[in-house]
Amino acid sequence: MNTTYLIAPVVGVLSGVHCIGMCGGIVGALTFSLPEPVRRSGGRLLGFTVAYNLGRILSYALAGALFGWLGGLMVASGSGSWAAWLPRLLAAVVTTAVGFYIAGWFPRFARVERLGEPLWRLLEPLGRRLLPVRTLTRALLYGALWGWLPCGLVYAMLIAAPAQASAVGGAVYMALFGIGTLPVMLGAGLLAGRLRDIAGRRGPRLAGGLAVIGLGVFALLSQQI
């Protein structure tokens, strides 16, 4: 089994503190904007929260498919062994950088979010048209747009996606990363932002960052990413 399919969801889980800080406010606002009967019903609230996150993960998978396809073109071009080796090395380096970013030691990494700002300016008005969210279909569509919110962590994972060397591989890689973030993001939706207090503490961020750094170093040493 491709070991990156194991690493991607682990990075997603460990980056949960970053996800809460980045999107916790959005999730809380979406929860409070739902009709009161929905908020009071655990089952219905869970349904809307799952729909938001399913849309988000589908967007990650779509972006991963594009980047994986580009990686596949590099390998198929027959440009030399570097075409297969370089994406794996870049993926390992980026994973390590993500760990430093989560731990708070590399804040400048967030500058990569500027790359997605032009696209977000086009998509954000579409999201406003879906508000207020009153149906599961709208929740799914809003989540799909939310998935394109500029995020340095998502972009870092996308940089690693070409190492999968196919559209399917890239899509699976990014979907698994998104699934890894799911427990924390579902909790944020159901608890309406209460997890942000935990995510704001230094300890969880440091622990998550160190763990991701460990994964990146392992990938550098093994060259399996």
Residue pairs with C-beta under 8 A, 6 or more apart in sequence:
2 164
2 169
3 222
3 224
3 225
4 91
4 160
4 163
4 164
4 173
4 224
4 225
5 172
5 173
5 176
7 95
7 215
7 219
7 225
8 157
8 173
8 174
8 176
8 177
8 180
9 176
9 177
9 179
9 180
10 180
10 211
10 215
11 95
11 98
11 157
11 177
11 180
11 212
11 215
12 176
12 177
12 178
12 179
12 180
12 181
12 182
13 180
13 181
13 183
13 184
14 102
14 180
14 208
14 211
14 212
14 215
15 98
15 102
15 153
15 180
15 181
15 208
15 212
16 181
16 183
16 184
16 185
16 199
16 208
17 102
17 184
17 198
17 199
17 204
17 205
17 208
18 101
18 102
18 153
18 199
18 205
18 208
19 153
19 181
19 184
19 185
19 188
20 184
20 188
20 195
20 196
20 198
20 199
21 196
21 199
21 200
22 151
22 153
23 146
23 149
23 185
23 188
24 188
24 193
24 195
24 196
24 199
25 193
25 196
26 146
26 149
27 49
27 52
27 185
27 188
27 189
27 192
27 193
28 188
28 192
28 193
28 196
30 48
30 52
30 133
30 142
30 189
31 39
31 45
31 49
31 189
31 190
31 192
31 193
32 39
32 192
33 131
33 132
33 133
34 45
34 48
34 132
34 133
35 134
37 44
38 44
38 45
38 48
39 45
42 190
45 189
45 190
46 186
46 190
47 136
48 133
48 136
48 139
48 189
49 185
49 186
49 189
49 190
50 186
51 136
51 139
51 140
51 143
52 139
52 140
52 142
52 143
52 146
52 189
53 143
53 178
53 182
53 185
53 186
53 189
54 140
54 143
55 139
55 140
55 141
55 142
55 143
55 144
55 145
55 146
55 147
56 143
56 144
56 146
56 147
56 178
56 185
57 147
57 175
57 178
57 179
57 182
58 143
58 144
58 147
58 175
59 143
59 144
59 145
59 146
59 147
59 148
60 147
60 154
60 157
60 174
60 175
60 177
60 178
61 171
61 172
61 174
61 175
61 178
62 171
63 147
63 148
63 154
63 158
63 161
63 174
64 157
64 158
64 161
64 164
64 170
64 171
64 172
64 173
64 174
64 175
65 167
65 168
65 170
65 171
65 174
66 167
66 170
67 158
67 159
67 161
67 162
67 170
68 161
68 162
68 164
68 165
68 166
68 167
68 168
68 169
68 170
68 171
68 173
69 166
69 167
69 170
70 162
71 87
71 161
71 162
71 163
71 164
71 165
71 166
71 170
72 165
72 166
72 167
72 169
74 83
74 84
74 87
74 162
74 165
75 83
75 84
75 165
77 83
84 165
85 223
87 160
87 162
87 163
87 165
88 163
88 219
88 223
88 224
88 225
89 220
89 223
90 159
90 160
90 162
90 163
91 159
91 160
91 163
91 219
91 225
92 216
92 219
92 220
92 223
92 225
93 216
93 220
94 156
94 157
94 159
94 160
94 216
95 156
95 160
95 212
95 215
95 216
95 219
95 225
96 212
96 213
96 216
96 217
96 219
96 220
97 106
97 109
97 156
97 216
98 109
98 153
98 156
98 157
98 212
98 216
99 209
99 210
99 211
99 212
99 213
99 214
99 215
99 216
100 106
100 109
100 209
100 213
101 107
101 109
101 110
101 152
101 153
101 156
101 209
102 153
102 205
102 208
102 209
102 212
103 205
103 206
103 208
103 209
103 210
103 213
104 202
104 205
104 206
104 209
105 209
109 152
109 156
110 152
111 152
112 152
112 155
112 156
113 150
113 151
113 152
113 155
114 150
115 150
115 155
116 148
116 149
116 150
116 151
116 155
117 150
119 148
120 148
120 149
120 150
123 145
123 148
124 145
126 145
127 142
127 145
127 146
130 138
130 141
130 142
130 145
131 142
133 139
133 142
147 178
154 177
157 173
157 174
157 177
158 174
160 173
160 225
161 170
161 173
161 174
162 170
163 225
164 170
164 172
164 173
184 195
187 195
188 195
188 196
198 204
199 205
219 225
